[in-house]
């Protein structure tokens, strides 16, 4: 190799290893950090009750309000959608607002949130109960840090078969559905 060739190679290596390569690496890291943040969710629908046409039994949901009045709702079918959301992105959030849309004849009649401790809160922004069923539910999770799981058990009625259940948000995120139990040996 001649001195001129070695000199050219050393200049090219200095340019690549110096500012130009640093700028490329910085651009790649910035693109990764600014991507749409993934929110992983697992949804499991459990059929709690389905009326048997051969039996004369009916299911009646009953609630008592603080004034002592009793309200009854007869249903032929009742299911529970257990939805667990986890922030799998690279950024913590103070809060995360999202919605659940019940499709078909689904109507939510109750929501029970489950959090890991008292410092993790689920605010139900859409009132829902047996006397006020709804197809659109909105929630706020506080805080929504990386790896924190939040579970919502959504009780709903439907006519013939459960419709689909969709998640949406205005945040720059992408919902990714998983069927696996996270952190359980042999499933990853």
C-alpha positions in Angstrom: 0.0 0.0 0.0 1.3 3.4 -0.9 1.6 6.4 1.4 -1.1 8.2 -0.6 -3.5 5.3 -0.2 -2.9 5.0 3.5 -3.3 8.8 3.8 -6.7 8.7 1.9 -7.9 5.7 4.0 -7.0 7.5 7.3 -8.9 10.7 6.2 -12.0 8.7 5.2 -11.8 6.7 8.5 -11.5 10.0 10.4 -14.5 11.5 8.6 -16.7 8.4 9.2 -15.6 7.9 12.8 -15.9 11.6 13.5 -18.8 14.0 13.0 -20.5 12.3 10.1 -20.9 9.0 11.9 -21.9 10.8 15.1 -24.6 12.6 13.2 -25.9 9.3 11.7 -26.0 7.6 15.1 -27.7 10.7 16.7 -30.3 10.7 13.9 -31.0 7.0 14.5 -31.3 7.4 18.3 -33.6 10.4 17.9 -35.9 8.5 15.5 -36.1 5.6 17.9 -37.0 7.9 20.8 -39.6 9.8 18.9 -41.4 6.8 17.4 -45.0 6.1 18.3 -44.9 4.5 21.7 -46.2 1.0 21.9 -48.9 0.1 24.4 -49.2 -3.7 24.7 -52.6 -5.0 25.7 -54.1 -8.4 26.4 -57.8 -9.0 26.0 -59.6 -12.0 27.2 -63.4 -12.3 26.9 -65.1 -14.7 29.4 -68.7 -15.7 29.0 -70.2 -15.4 32.4 -73.8 -16.3 31.6 -75.7 -17.4 28.5 -79.4 -18.2 28.8 -80.4 -21.7 28.0 -83.6 -21.6 25.9 -84.6 -25.0 27.4 -84.6 -23.7 30.9 -87.1 -21.2 32.3 -84.4 -19.5 34.4 -83.6 -15.8 33.8 -80.5 -13.9 35.0 -81.3 -10.7 36.7 -78.7 -8.2 37.7 -79.6 -6.3 40.8 -78.1 -3.1 42.3 -79.1 -1.2 45.4 -78.5 2.5 45.5 -77.7 4.4 48.7 -81.3 5.4 49.0 -82.4 1.8 49.4 -84.1 1.5 46.1 -83.5 -1.7 44.1 -83.0 -1.7 40.3 -83.2 -4.9 38.3 -82.0 -5.6 34.8 -82.8 -8.9 33.2 -80.2 -10.2 30.7 -79.9 -13.2 28.5 -76.1 -13.0 28.1 -73.4 -11.5 30.2 -69.6 -11.6 29.5 -66.5 -10.0 31.0 -63.7 -8.5 28.9 -60.5 -8.5 31.0 -58.2 -6.0 29.3 -54.6 -5.4 30.6 -52.6 -2.5 29.3 -48.9 -2.0 29.7 -46.6 0.9 28.6 -43.9 -0.9 26.6 -42.5 2.4 25.2 -39.3 4.2 26.2 -41.0 7.1 27.9 -42.9 7.4 31.2 -46.2 9.4 31.1 -47.9 11.2 33.9 -51.2 10.1 32.5 -52.7 8.2 29.6 -56.2 8.7 28.3 -57.8 6.1 26.1 -61.2 4.7 25.1 -62.9 1.4 24.6 -65.6 1.1 21.9 -68.0 -1.8 22.2 -69.2 -2.9 18.7 -72.2 -4.9 17.6 -74.9 -5.2 20.3 -72.3 -5.0 23.2 -73.3 -2.7 26.0 -71.0 -2.2 29.0 -72.9 -2.3 32.4 -70.0 -2.3 34.9 -66.3 -1.6 35.0 -63.9 -2.8 37.7 -60.4 -1.5 37.5 -57.4 -3.4 39.0 -54.1 -1.7 39.7 -50.9 -2.8 41.3 -51.1 -0.4 44.3 -52.9 2.7 45.7 -50.5 5.0 43.8 -51.7 3.8 40.4 -55.1 5.2 39.6 -57.8 4.4 37.0 -60.3 7.2 36.5 -63.4 6.2 34.7 -64.4 9.2 32.6 -67.7 7.7 31.3 -70.3 6.9 33.9 -71.5 3.3 33.4 -73.8 1.0 35.5 -76.6 -1.4 35.0 -79.1 1.4 34.6 -76.9 3.4 32.3 -75.3 1.0 29.8 -72.9 2.4 27.2 -70.9 1.4 24.2 -68.2 4.0 24.5 -66.0 4.1 27.6 -63.2 6.6 28.4 -60.5 6.2 31.0 -57.4 8.0 32.4 -54.5 6.0 33.9 -52.2 7.8 36.3 -49.2 7.4 36.1 -48.5 5.4 33.0 -44.9 4.5 33.5 -42.9 1.9 31.6 -43.9 -1.6 32.6 -46.8 -0.7 34.8 -49.8 -3.0 34.1 -53.4 -1.8 34.5 -56.4 -4.2 34.2 -60.0 -3.3 33.5 -62.8 -5.9 33.8 -65.6 -4.7 31.6 -68.9 -6.5 32.2 -71.1 -6.3 29.1 -74.4 -7.7 27.7 -75.1 -8.6 24.1 -77.8 -10.2 22.0 -76.6 -13.2 19.9 -72.8 -13.1 20.1 -70.2 -10.7 21.5 -69.2 -8.0 19.1 -65.6 -6.8 18.8 -64.0 -4.5 21.4 -61.7 -1.8 20.1 -59.2 0.5 21.9 -58.3 4.0 20.8 -56.4 7.1 22.0 -55.4 10.5 20.9 -51.9 10.0 22.3 -49.0 9.2 19.8 -49.1 5.5 20.6 -49.8 2.2 18.8 -51.8 -0.5 20.5 -50.2 -4.0 20.1 -52.3 -7.0 21.1 -50.6 -10.0 22.7 -51.9 -13.4 23.6 -49.1 -14.3 26.0 -48.9 -13.9 29.7 -45.9 -11.6 30.2 -43.3 -12.8 32.6 -44.5 -16.4 33.0 -41.8 -19.0 32.5 -42.0 -20.8 29.2 -44.2 -18.3 27.4 -41.7 -15.9 26.0 
